[in-house]
Amino acid sequence: MFVALLVGAIAYATRPGPAAAGRGVGTIANRWATDTPPVRNAAAYAGYATWVDGFDYGPAYQTGAAAPPVPPRAVDEMAAAGVKTVFLQAARDDSRSPGGVVDRALVAEFVIRAHRRGMRVVGWYLPTFTDVNADLARLRQIESFDALGHRFDGVAVDIEDVEHVTDVTERNQRLVDLSARLRAESGRDALGAIVLPPVLTEVVNEQYWPEFPWASVRSDYDVWLPMSYWTFRKVSSGYHDGFTYNDESVRRLRNDLGQPNALVHAIGGIGDTATAAELDAFARSLAADGAIGGSVYDWNATPPASRAALTTLFASGPAGHLPRPP
């Protein structure tokens, strides 16, 4: 009964329209409220993090009557494992998320639970670039999302879709446009750019996203999150290695940006196929490259043994003393 009242209060207080605080069931949840919006700085990207996408927690994305594999209560397990930041796919360009936000009440519960455990939540969105106005509108939904005074600690753009806009020149221009407009609307908030690892686009497959506009978007983002998924690479390539693939991608990324000290939070993956030795190598690359944080994609795909290994690696292992963002 208690949980039902809380969820109902969240759904009521976070629905579109006039604020509901102080009226009806909304008052039940007032003690979970905060009057201090988070300062959106690069610290939200620091340390050990994990990922939750819409397929992990959105009821509309499940088959039949199956329960989502990562409900908000999983935040308790994440906190116990030492996770500092949850990257939550809060909005999608998908008919199953007709309002943009995947599920307003569940997103609210994730954010509130995480904050009550001293964790941060970064909301992210994957633009398709078919309609820049629509992509920007969904990012605005993340920026403005408010659940009883709890807001996202950061906003990140997942820059990887190459299927919807196949003309590279046009796609680049739309990315530049979206990034500039988001930067202008975000003020001094720290924005994250989730990007394809340069080793993929410059070595493995130069045609995947050629001529990526690094120089044109470098001033629009504060933290760079390369998707260094070494588990996708063949052993024969030399890149099926947690250290090599991420280390080279980070070095290339900083060179492409012309920013040798660019803030990086590297993402390894995929969790269910990464070995303990590979996770250790990935953690060593984070320390060697001076990354401010790291994570493996995603919480649902990472088995308990690997989660435990990551807890150790970020607590006292090679990634245990990552530099804090300035």
Secondary structure as UniProt FT lines:
FT   HELIX           2..13
FT   TURN            21..22
FT   HELIX           24..32
FT   HELIX           42..45
FT   STRAND          47..52
FT   HELIX           54..57
FT   HELIX           59..61
FT   TURN            64..65
FT   TURN            72..73
FT   HELIX           74..80
FT   TURN            81..82
FT   STRAND          85..89
FT   TURN            95..96
FT   TURN            98..99
FT   HELIX           104..116
FT   TURN            117..118
FT   STRAND          120..125
FT   HELIX           132..144
FT   TURN            148..149
FT   STRAND          154..159
FT   HELIX           168..186
FT   TURN            187..188
FT   STRAND          191..195
FT   HELIX           198..199
FT   HELIX           200..204
FT   TURN            206..207
FT   TURN            210..211
FT   HELIX           214..217
FT   TURN            218..220
FT   STRAND          223..228
FT   HELIX           230..232
FT   HELIX           235..237
FT   HELIX           242..257
FT   TURN            260..261
FT   STRAND          263..269
FT   TURN            271..273
FT   HELIX           276..288
FT   TURN            289..290
FT   STRAND          293..297
FT   TURN            299..301
FT   HELIX           304..315
FT   TURN            318..321
//
